[in-house]
Amino acid sequence: MIKAISFDQLIEQRIIPAYIDIAKVDIEGAEVEFMKGGEESLSRGCMNRVVMEVHKTTIDLKGFYDKLKELGFRVSYRISGYETDIIYMIHVR
């Protein structure tokens, strides 16, 4: 079993800073879990800009983009591939 820690827990335990100007997130299909585990911090704007690889064949893509919007992110650039999208997003709240 692999032990995991959520993004919110990383911030709460001060393992990573409470504010990150830009981050690259490439977590091989765990994008939804990342957002669920970071809901509190992400909605507060702890990440200003994010570049993320999205494995669109393994997730509900509409639900994923709706959740990004709910968390306060706006996708400003997207490169669409066959199985993945690379997105650049900005926190706008």
KEMI-159350 format. One record per residue: residue number from 1; z, y, x of N, C-alpha, C in turn. Coordinates in pm, 1 decimal. Last residue first. Example, Ala and Ser with C-alpha at 12.3 -4.5 7.8 and 13.67 -1.06 7.14 Angstrom:
BEGIN
seq:nzz:nyy:nxx:cazz:cayy:caxx:czz:cyy:cxx
2:708.0:-225.0:1285.0:714.0:-106.0:1367.0:787.0:3.0:1290.0
1:780.0:-569.0:1319.0:780.0:-450.0:1230.0:780.0:-330.0:1320.0
//
This chain:
BEGIN
seq:nzz:nyy:nxx:cazz:cayy:caxx:czz:cyy:cxx
93:-851.5:3440.6:-1001.6:-736.8:3494.6:-1076.8:-640.3:3560.9:-985.2
92:-1048.3:3321.4:-847.7:-1073.7:3454.5:-903.5:-959.1:3511.4:-986.7
91:-1126.9:3144.3:-565.0:-1023.8:3160.3:-667.8:-1031.9:3304.6:-717.9
90:-1448.2:3009.1:-515.6:-1354.6:3117.4:-487.7:-1253.1:3122.0:-600.5
89:-1641.8:2747.0:-361.6:-1577.8:2812.5:-475.0:-1472.7:2912.8:-429.3
88:-1913.2:2557.4:-298.3:-1832.5:2664.6:-238.7:-1774.0:2740.4:-355.9
87:-1993.8:2210.9:-293.1:-1970.1:2335.7:-366.0:-1884.2:2430.4:-283.2
86:-2222.2:1962.3:-282.8:-2136.6:2041.2:-194.6:-2119.0:2174.4:-265.0
85:-2240.5:1661.4:-462.6:-2264.1:1805.2:-459.4:-2172.9:1863.0:-351.6
84:-2385.6:1332.6:-436.8:-2280.0:1431.2:-411.9:-2332.5:1572.6:-430.0
83:-2605.9:1177.0:-489.2:-2473.7:1124.9:-527.5:-2361.7:1226.9:-511.6
82:-2821.0:1365.6:-438.7:-2835.1:1251.5:-529.8:-2699.3:1202.0:-579.8
81:-2704.7:1709.0:-436.6:-2770.3:1592.5:-379.6:-2774.6:1480.7:-481.0
80:-2692.6:2054.4:-448.9:-2688.8:1932.5:-527.5:-2770.0:1822.5:-459.5
79:-2487.3:2299.1:-352.8:-2600.7:2221.8:-301.8:-2591.8:2086.1:-370.3
78:-2376.3:2602.7:-484.2:-2374.8:2456.9:-494.9:-2503.5:2400.0:-435.9
77:-2159.8:2878.6:-508.8:-2277.0:2819.6:-445.0:-2265.6:2668.5:-454.7
76:-1943.8:2954.4:-656.0:-2040.3:3058.6:-624.0:-2165.2:3003.4:-556.1
75:-1733.7:2861.9:-904.8:-1828.4:2805.6:-808.2:-1933.0:2911.9:-781.7
74:-1416.1:2981.4:-937.6:-1554.9:3005.8:-976.6:-1643.3:2949.0:-867.1
73:-1090.9:2885.4:-1049.8:-1197.6:2885.6:-949.5:-1332.7:2913.5:-1013.4
72:-875.3:2848.8:-1218.9:-904.8:2983.3:-1171.3:-1013.9:2991.8:-1066.4
71:-830.8:2615.2:-1345.7:-742.4:2645.7:-1232.3:-770.4:2782.8:-1170.8
70:-1045.7:2616.9:-1523.7:-909.0:2629.0:-1576.6:-809.0:2666.6:-1466.1
69:-1252.2:2563.7:-1341.7:-1247.0:2692.9:-1411.7:-1106.3:2719.0:-1465.7
68:-1185.9:2300.6:-1272.9:-1192.0:2405.7:-1170.4:-1178.6:2543.6:-1233.4
67:-1217.9:2180.2:-1523.1:-1084.3:2187.6:-1462.9:-1080.4:2293.5:-1352.8
66:-1495.5:2196.9:-1554.9:-1407.7:2264.7:-1651.6:-1268.3:2282.8:-1593.8
65:-1574.5:2028.9:-1345.9:-1605.5:2171.8:-1336.9:-1524.5:2253.4:-1437.4
64:-1470.6:1785.0:-1451.2:-1432.0:1834.0:-1319.4:-1455.5:1984.7:-1308.7
63:-1605.5:1754.1:-1692.5:-1460.2:1769.1:-1692.7:-1409.2:1826.2:-1561.5
62:-1865.0:1719.8:-1587.8:-1835.2:1833.9:-1675.0:-1685.4:1860.3:-1677.9
61:-1827.6:1477.4:-1438.1:-1867.6:1602.2:-1373.8:-1836.6:1724.8:-1459.0
60:-1617.8:1237.5:-1402.8:-1672.1:1310.7:-1517.1:-1702.6:1451.4:-1466.6
59:-1711.3:1051.9:-1104.3:-1621.2:1133.7:-1185.5:-1694.8:1188.9:-1307.1
58:-1894.6:921.9:-946.4:-1769.8:850.9:-975.0:-1673.5:929.9:-1063.3
57:-2109.4:1077.3:-885.1:-2138.1:950.5:-952.8:-2010.7:876.3:-992.6
56:-2024.7:1298.4:-739.1:-2052.8:1314.3:-881.9:-2086.2:1184.7:-954.9
55:-1814.3:1383.5:-526.1:-1885.2:1256.8:-549.0:-1912.8:1244.1:-697.8
54:-1825.2:1682.6:-365.1:-1791.7:1620.8:-492.8:-1878.5:1497.0:-511.9
53:-1685.2:1856.9:-107.7:-1787.3:1757.9:-138.2:-1741.3:1683.7:-263.4
52:-1605.8:2200.9:-97.0:-1568.6:2065.4:-136.6:-1692.8:1979.7:-156.9
51:-1450.0:2479.7:19.6:-1576.2:2407.0:29.1:-1540.3:2261.6:2.2
50:-1276.4:2753.1:-114.5:-1278.8:2609.0:-89.9:-1423.6:2561.6:-81.5
49:-1057.4:3030.9:-87.9:-1195.1:2979.1:-86.9:-1192.0:2832.0:-48.5
48:-776.6:3045.8:-137.2:-867.7:3151.8:-177.6:-1011.3:3101.1:-190.4
47:-516.4:2860.8:-251.6:-640.2:2851.7:-173.1:-735.3:2958.1:-224.8
46:-324.8:2942.4:-426.6:-281.6:2912.9:-289.9:-400.2:2894.0:-195.4
45:-340.3:3018.6:-694.2:-429.5:3079.7:-596.9:-388.5:3055.3:-453.8
44:-208.0:2891.9:-892.5:-145.5:3014.8:-839.5:-233.7:3084.8:-737.7
43:-356.9:2663.7:-919.9:-366.5:2764.5:-1026.6:-302.4:2896.8:-985.8
42:-275.8:2525.7:-688.8:-413.9:2572.0:-701.5:-427.4:2679.2:-808.2
41:-5.6:2464.1:-747.1:-41.1:2549.8:-633.6:-181.3:2607.8:-647.1
40:-33.1:2298.8:-981.0:55.3:2416.2:-977.2:13.1:2514.1:-867.5
39:-222.6:2095.9:-902.8:-243.4:2184.2:-1017.4:-160.0:2312.4:-1010.6
38:-240.5:1900.7:-719.3:-226.0:2037.1:-669.8:-235.6:2141.1:-778.7
37:-290.0:1660.6:-834.0:-173.7:1670.6:-746.7:-150.7:1809.8:-690.9
36:-531.6:1716.0:-962.4:-412.5:1682.8:-1041.3:-285.6:1700.2:-959.0
35:-699.5:1756.4:-740.3:-672.5:1867.0:-832.8:-548.6:1840.3:-917.5
34:-690.6:1498.0:-626.2:-650.2:1615.2:-548.5:-614.3:1731.0:-641.5
33:-803.5:1347.5:-831.5:-663.3:1324.8:-794.9:-608.3:1442.0:-713.8
32:-1065.0:1448.4:-818.1:-985.8:1468.0:-940.0:-837.4:1449.7:-910.0
31:-1146.1:1362.7:-560.6:-1140.5:1505.3:-594.0:-1053.9:1533.0:-717.0
30:-1186.6:1124.7:-432.0:-1052.3:1150.8:-486.0:-1035.6:1297.0:-526.9
29:-1431.1:1088.7:-305.3:-1416.2:1042.4:-442.3:-1281.0:1066.8:-504.9
28:-1369.8:1182.5:-28.1:-1441.7:1059.6:-64.7:-1410.0:1006.5:-203.9
27:-1275.4:1430.1:43.5:-1179.8:1320.6:25.3:-1240.0:1200.1:-46.5
26:-1290.9:1714.5:172.7:-1385.9:1602.8:171.1:-1302.1:1475.9:164.5
25:-1254.1:2047.1:172.9:-1196.3:1928.9:109.9:-1305.6:1823.1:98.7
24:-1171.3:2315.4:366.0:-1278.6:2218.8:341.7:-1212.2:2091.0:289.8
23:-1052.6:2643.1:290.1:-1027.7:2501.8:317.2:-1152.6:2421.1:289.2
22:-922.4:2965.4:357.3:-1040.0:2881.8:332.5:-1008.2:2737.5:372.6
21:-654.3:3061.7:334.1:-768.7:3147.1:304.6:-893.2:3065.3:274.5
20:-368.3:2948.7:186.3:-476.4:2906.4:275.5:-598.8:2988.7:238.5
19:-23.1:2962.8:151.3:-150.5:3030.7:126.5:-251.2:2987.8:232.2
18:183.8:2806.6:233.3:173.4:2831.7:89.5:45.9:2906.1:53.8
17:99.2:2565.7:492.9:134.1:2699.7:444.4:111.7:2715.0:293.7
16:241.8:2231.9:489.7:128.2:2322.7:507.0:168.0:2459.9:451.9
15:498.2:2156.2:462.6:418.8:2083.6:561.2:292.1:2163.4:591.8
14:682.2:2243.5:273.5:642.4:2332.4:383.4:572.8:2259.2:498.2
13:723.5:2109.6:46.5:797.8:2062.5:163.1:763.9:2141.5:290.0
12:540.2:2242.0:-120.3:683.9:2248.4:-150.3:768.2:2209.5:-29.1
11:296.1:2160.7:-1.1:336.9:2301.9:1.2:486.8:2314.5:-21.6
10:300.7:1886.1:-49.1:278.9:1936.4:87.6:324.3:2081.2:100.2
9:323.6:1883.8:-327.4:436.9:1839.9:-245.2:422.7:1887.3:-100.6
8:65.0:1969.6:-401.6:182.4:2050.3:-438.4:303.8:2012.9:-353.1
7:-80.5:1750.5:-303.9:-100.7:1882.3:-243.9:17.9:1973.4:-275.8
6:121.0:1450.7:-272.5:32.5:1543.0:-343.5:21.4:1675.9:-268.0
5:92.2:1170.4:-63.6:171.8:1286.4:-102.0:76.5:1386.8:-165.4
4:95.4:812.5:-48.8:25.8:940.8:-58.9:124.6:1049.2:-99.5
3:88.0:509.9:120.6:171.7:612.3:60.5:95.7:744.3:63.5
2:-82.1:219.8:51.4:-88.3:345.9:124.3:-4.8:448.6:50.3
1:0.0:-117.4:84.3:0.0:0.0:0.0:0.0:124.8:89.7
//
